[in-house]
Amino acid sequence: MPIDKSAVPLVAVEFMNSDHHEAADLVNVLEALLDPDEGDVDEAAVGNALRAFLDHTREHFAREEEEMVRTSFPVYLVHKGEHDRVLEDMEVVYGDWTAGKDVVRLLTWVRGPLPEWLVEHILTMDTITAQYLANAG
């Protein structure tokens, strides 16, 4: 089931909201590729979509981290640590996909842990960070 962008929480910084909505779009593309209405899964397209999502996430995290450093966000290392952990996990998922092309495994991640983490991260770390960034100017 696709991520409903209207259900993606909004935060106090617009670039973060824009990036979060783009992430939802990328996850939805990936899900559609993994669960086609007809025919076989296009493994190359799935790999490209997964890589695009990973690249987008890396770029988004870098933008957030740059702003946290610029504004001397007090718990920068905690938030960055979560980013690092998630990127490592995503690299493992990508590596598993490229090694085995396990559609069920990847689709399970795309429909469960991934959107759950995304919303939880936005509701907690990103909400606090965005409020701090907005107040810092």
Summary of the structure (lengths in Angstrom):
residues: 137
radius of gyration: 15.6
end to end distance: 37.4
largest distance: 51.6
contacts: 385
relative contact order: 0.17
helix: 80%
strand: 0%
